Amino acid sequence: MRIIRTEDYDELSLRAAEIMASVVTLKPDALLGLATGSSPLGLYKVLIEKYRRGELSFAKVTTVNLDEYVGLGPEDEQSYRYFMDHNLFCHVDIDRERTHVPDGLAADGEKEPARYEALVRSLGRQDIQLLGLGVDGHIGFNEPDRVFHEDTHCVSLDPSTIEANKRFFASAEEVPRKAYTMGVGTIMRAKRILMVVNGEAKAEVLSAMLKGPIDPMLPASILRLHRDVTIVADKAALSKL
Ligand code: GLP
């Protein structure tokens, strides 16, 4: 595991974007695993700037996103499909048909996890999977649990996640209680993993993830078993290490 320490969020975004961009430069038809949340926003902005400067093309890239709220569709500003469209896809030359997010409005919600898992598998292994880190140690929406869930599944969100994510909604009541998420197996199949972590609020959980036991109660701890993980974190997030 490599840890890249940065002074602040801007430097973190630059360094992480350089890693993502290098994957696409070396393999223009790369399969990128993407993430939402506030942590990757700066990185996406840098990728858009690189595209505008003509340094990068997404024309042949395929993407798979980690997760989506159950019940929210692409037009809903809080959905992760909307987030991806508006924070990255609409601004670059990607073919939207090759961008994949679990379908929050799937008519048969019971079957959606298996459909999405099969789709991701059919595309091969992610050349790189981008991740943020939840305050409770979640990756995607893999919440603390007694076991690690391997494949894409439907989860009930942890109260701490609802609390952390309510900033994007009018109130905590409006945060969906359920989400579809890649499993830890789906994530760990990626050839490379890139995690971005910023801010003091993540310092405790980042330290526990790196130094504590590998435990499904802290899902991100399983990344220590992956052979190619890079964490780009600012000094505030690394302050407890
Ligand atoms: C959200 C998402 C995760 C994200 C995490 C951290 O709930 N499901 O994919 O990485 O929480 O979010 P943020 O980057 O806003 O702190």
Boltz pocket constraint, residues with backbone or C-beta under 6 A from the ligand:
constraints:
  - pocket:
      binder: B
      contacts: [[A, 35], [A, 36], [A, 37], [A, 38], [A, 39], [A, 40], [A, 66], [A, 67], [A, 131], [A, 132], [A, 133], [A, 134], [A, 135], [A, 138], [A, 139], [A, 140], [A, 141], [A, 161], [A, 165]]
      max_distance: 6.0
